[in-house]
Structures are given as structure tokens and as C-alpha cells.
Amino acid sequence: MKDVVEDVRAWTARGDRVAIATVVGVKRSAPRPPGAKMAVNEHGHVSGAVSGGCVEGAVVEVAAEVLRERNARLLHFGIADSEAWDVGLPCGGEIDVFAEEYASPAAAEFASVAEGDGRAALVSILDGADTSAKLLVRPDGSTVGSLGDDELERVALGAADELMWAERSERLEAGDVTLFVDVTAPAPRLVIFGAVDYSAALARLARAAGWRPFVCDPRSQFATQGRFPDAEEVVAAWPAEAFERIGAIDRATYIAVLTHDPKLDDSALEIALRSEAPYVGAMGSRRAQAQRRERLLAAGLEEELLERIAAPIGLDLGAVTPEETALSIMAEVVAVRNGRDGGRLSESAGRIHEVGA
């Protein structure tokens, strides 16, 4: 939604009717993931894309029909075939595109959340009696709109809560009804404890990868924005205060502890390991990890919590320099976020990119 929201806002503000086409399913090597969007206004102006350019013309034509007839359409574009009249995908994939008029309050709220870089899920019915029914779900469980069926909404709420934190849009079957859960979310956070040279390299790489890095360290002479220009924010505070200042740890907060100082490391880890953070990594040798484990056990942390620590931090790249070490850490963080183990693609089987079916 972020790709088209600015144009959609401008068009609707001047009174234009707008159709939104959303990729709701892909197979094999489709060029855009589920959730990708193209907006078309009543004058034929276009924003965004649903493919690499091979089906956009057909979608624009259907969008005009949707606005004229006020009926949503579910479209399928298959593998390119020289004998077919339908538009194909030369990349050899297949996509399903749902085209509808942008009109519901839930869709407008979803656009507002996307525009504000917030988190939410918009659940739509793709088939059945009412394809205009929509339910927006926020992280706190509050909603806008309705799907018109209590059981359907129960399924939708559960799927929305899971997918908005997985940051993945996906189609699902709920009995004899097909739903699409469309997700918008801010960039994930990487909270780095320790104002050290490794942290500067890690913040720089995280920023380049589209993450929001934060650097925290109570030593104010080291924790300065000038030393970490790529950080979203540099917080000179102990871990408890630092987390309070940057916001609570949620399911999209990843934590790397790099200080080598037990007073700082242990304080940060005690908070992080009791949180919802999906990744908590700590720098140090295997001997240092064993000593840290004993300290944390003595401090009252449970064995199962200690098993959450990724330590020594990072993937085994043979890293030596701060930049190589940052690459090792960031690679592990990205792998965890995507549910992968970080092994070599040449030695693995299955899909390279996981996308919704």
C-alpha cells in the first residue's frame, strides 16, 4: 500500500474514483509478491505495479471496468504461451490479482496506517456473496469494518495477528470462503547495545538493508549521533531506560548485544530474553558465553530463556573486520526473520524465495 498511497490520497482528495489491483496469489517465479498494488483512477492515471510490466495493460483495462460496473474482479495471469490470447508472464510464473474500487472505511484506514508507517492487516473476501466486505485489524486487536460472519471474523483475527508480525500478505481458505490478509508494517528494528566500532558497521549495514537501527549505551561520551550517523536514534542510557525511550520490545524488534561488558550485557539480556523479541544475539567467545550463562542463571533466568541467546552471535563467515562481522550478524538476523538457517543455497533444496501460494 505504501507504493501507491500518496497518489491514491491525492486522487480521492480531488474527488476521483479509484480502483486498486492487488496481487493476492503467486506461483513459481512471479515478479511481485502478494500485497503488491497498482492503483488506477477514473481518468486512467496509474500508480504502482503488479508485475514486471507484462500484465499492467490488462489490469488497467479491468480496473476501468471495475469502476464502470462497480463489481470487483479476481484475475488470473498464467504462464506465457504463444498460442494463448490471454496476457502471460514471460518469467514463467502465475499471479492472481484482485481488482476492486477503493471505497470502504476499512480500506481508507489501512491507507492511513500505511501512510503513517504503522502496522495493521486488512482482511478481504475474494469470493462469495460480498467481496466488498473488509475487516481492518490493528496490533492491539481493535478493528474497523466487518466480514459479516462471526466465525469468519474469528479466523480472520487469528490470521491477521500472525501475519502482521510476520510482515507477510497471504491468501487463505476459511471453509468455503477465500480470504486475503493484506499487511502493512514499518521496517523492523535492530536494537544494538554497545557504542563500539562493530556497532557502527552493523548500524550502517542494517540501514542499507532497510532496517531501523538503534544504538544504546549508557556511556554518553561514546553514544553520540556523530559516531553512529546511520542509527535511527542513539540512546545514552542503561538498557531499561533505553527500551523505555525507544518503545517496548515487540515481535518486530531484533536485539544484538555487543558491549563485552558484563554489567551492560547482562542487564540488556535479562530484559531482552523475557520479551517477545524473535532474536537476541550476544557477542563474545565460547568461554565468555559459558561465563555469561552462569551469571544469568545465578540472576534467576530460566534455562529455556537462555536457550534463546544466539551466541556467539552471527553466521560462520570467518569474519575478521568490523564490516565482515556486521555482515555475519546481519545475515543471521535476516535468516531468523525469514525462518531460515542461513546455509548455502547451493547445498539446499526447495524454493529460494518463500511466497504465498
N, C-alpha and C positions, 0 to 999 in steps of 0.2 A: 504493500500500500504506500510505503514511503516514496516509491519511484514516481507515483502519479498524483499524490495528494495535493501538491501545490497547484497543479493545473486544474484538478477537479474543484478545488476550493474557488479558484478564480472564475471558472466557468459557471458554477452554481451561483456565485455571488452576483453575477450579471443576469441570472435568470435562465441560463441554458439548461436543457435536459441532457443527462449524461448516461451513457451505458458503460458498464465495467465488465471486461472479459478477464476471467481468472483461470489460470492453469490449475485444474483440480485433480489431475492424474497424469502420470508419465510412465512409460516403459522403455527400457533399454537406454539408448544414448540421446534422450531428448535434451534440447539446448537450454531450457529454463526449468527451474524446479517448481513443484506445487506452491501456489501462492503468488507466482509471478503475474503481473497485471498489465493490461492495456486499457486505457480509458479513451472513449470516443464521444465527442459532443454532437449535438444535433446539426452542427454545421460541417461535420466531417473532420474536425481537428483531432489529432491523435497524440496521446502521451503514453510512454511505456512500450513494452513489447511482451509477447507471449512465446516467441520462438526466436530463432536467429534471423528472422526476416522471411522465412519461407511460407508462413501461413497468415501473416498480418493482413494482407489484402482481403483474404476471405473473411477474416474476423471482422474487419471494418464493415464489410457488406452486411454481415449478420447483425452487427451492432445497430446499423441503421434500421434493419427490420425489427429488432427488439424495441427500439424507440417508437417506431411507427405502429407496431401491433400490440405493444405493451405486454409481451409474453417472453419469459426467459427461455433460453435455448441451451441445451447441452450438446456440444460439438465434439466430434472425434476426427482427428487427423492421423492417418496411418502411414505406413512405410511407403516411401516413394515408389511408384510403379509407372513405367512409361505407357502402359495400356489403360491406366485409370484416369478418369476425368477429374476426380477429387484432387485437391491440393495435397501433396505429400511432403514428407520430411526427408530431405536428402541425407541427413545424418543417420537414417535407418531406425529412428525411434518412433514412438507414438505418443500423442498427447490428447488429453480431454480438456476442453475449455468450456467454462460456464459463462454465458453472456446474459446480463440482466441489467435492468435500469437501476441507477443509483438513486434510491428514493427513501429507504426505510430509516427511522431514527437510530436503530442499532448500527446500520452501516455508517451513518453520519458520526456516531460516537466512536466507532472504530477508526475512522479517518482522523478524528481529533486526537485519539490516543497515539496513532502513528505519527502525526504531525508533532506531537509533544515528546516524541521518543520514549513513549511509555510501553507498558506490557498489557496485552489483552488477547482474547481469542474470539473470533466471530464465527458462529456455527450457522450454516445454511443448509436447507433441504434442497437436494439436487433433483429429486424426482418425487412423485406423489402429488397429492391434491394441491398443496400450497407451497410452491417454490419461492414465494416471496417471504415466507416465514424466516425470521432470523433471531438469534439469541447471542448477545454480546456478554462475555464473561470476563470479569476483572480478577486480578490476583487475590483479592480478599473474598471472592465468591459472590460478590454482588453482580447483578445482571441488568441488562436493558433488552426489552423485546421478549418474544415468546415463540416457541415452536408449536404451541397449541396442543401439546400432549405431555402429561406428567412423566410417563416412563421414558419418552424420547428425550425430555429435558434432563432426566437423571443421567442417562447415558452421555448426553452432550456435556454436562457439567464435569463428569469424571474425565472424559477425553480432553476437554478444554484445559483443565488444571494440569494434566500431564504434558500436553503438547506445548502449552505456552511457556513452560520452563525448559522443555527440550528444544524450544525455539524451532519447531518444525510444523509446517502445514500438512494436513493429511486428510484423505478421504476414508470413511469407514461405513460399514453396514450396521444398521440398528434395526434388526428384524427385517421387514420388507421395505425399509426406507434407507436411502443413501444420504449420508451427511458429509459435509466438508467443513473441517475445522481450519480456519484461516488465522494465522498467528502473526502478530507484530510484537517486536521486543527491542529494547535498547541493546547496544553492544555489550557483551559480557564484561565483567570487571575482573581484573587481576590485581589483587592487593599484595604488594611486595613489602615485607618487613626487613629493614636494614638499608641504611643510606650508604651503600658500598658500590664499588665500580661494577660489580656484576649486576646490581640493580639498575644502574644507568643503561647498560646494554640490554637488559631484559625489558625495561620500560620502552626503549626505542623499538625493539622488535615487536613487542605487543602492540604498540601504536600502529606500526606498519601493517600488522595482521588484522587491524580493525577492532582491536580490543581497547578498553579503557583502563590504563594502568594507574595505580595509586601507589605512592611510596610513603612508608611510615617509619619513623624512628624518633625516639624522644630526644636525641642529641641534636639540638637546634642548630649547632654550628655546621653539622653535616647535612641535615634535612632542609635543604633550600631549593627553591624552584630553579635557581640558576644552575645547580648541579644536575638537575633532572628535568630538562626542558620538555621532554616528551610525556611527562606524567600529567594525568588529568588534574591531580592535586598532590602536593607534598605536605604531609601532616607531621609536625614535630610534636609527638605525643606518645605516651605509653599505649600499648595495644587496646586496652579497654576504652580509653578516651578516643583513640584514633577511630575505632569502629563506630563509636557514637557519633563522631563528626562526619564520617563518610556515609553513614547509613548502616542499618542492620545487615548482617550476613544473610543472603538468600540463596536460592538454588542456582543462581547465575553468578555467584561470587567464587572465584578461584584464588587460593592463597599460597604464596611462596615465602618461606621464612629463610632469610639469607644472612643473618647477622653474625653467626658464630659466637654470640654472647649468650650464655645460658639464661641470664636474667631476662633478656628480651625474647629469646627463642621460646623459652618455656611459658612465659606469660602469653605470648601470641598463640602458641599451640594449644594451651588449655582452653582458650576461648574458641579457636577455630575447630577443634575436634568435637566440641559439643554443639556445633552449629549445623546448618543444612548445607554447608559448602561441599560441593561434589569432589573437590580436590584440595588436599592440604599437603604441600611438599616442604621438605626441610633440607638445607644444605649441611654437609659435614661428612667425615669419613665414616666407615662402618663402626670403628671404635667409638667415635663421637655419638653415633646413633644408639649404640648399646648403653652408653652412659646416660644419654638423654632419656632413654626408655626407663631406666631405673629411677631417675629423678621424677618423671611424670607418674610412675606407679606409686612412688612414695607420696606424691602430692594428691593421690586419690583418684587418678584417672583409671577407668576400667580397661582391661586387656583388649576388648573389642574396639574401643575407641583408638587405642594405639595402633591397631592394625590398619587404620585409615591413613596413616602417615606414608607418603611416598618419599622414602629416604633410603639411600642417598637420592636426592632429587634429580629428575631428568632421565632422558634416554641414554643408552650406552653408545655415544658417538665418538668416544675418545677425546672429548673436548678438553682444551687447554686454556685458551684465551677467554676473557670475559664474553666476547662476542660468540664464540663457539659454545660456551657454557649456557649463554642465554638461548641459543638455538636449541640446545639439548632440553632445556626446561620448557621452552615454549612448545616444542614438538610433543612433549609428554602431556602438557596441558590440553593442547588441541586434540590429541588422541583420546584422552579421557572424555572430553566434551562430546566427541563423536562416537563414543563407545568402541574404540579400537585399542589394540595393544601396542601400536607403534612399530610393528615389524616391517620387514622389507616387502614391498608389493610384489617383487619378482618371486618371492617364496610363499605367497599367499594365494588362496583361491577365492572365488566369489566376486561380487561387484566392487569396483574401485570407488564408486560414489553410491551411497545409500540414498535412495529417493523413494517417495511413496508410490505404491503400485497403482 
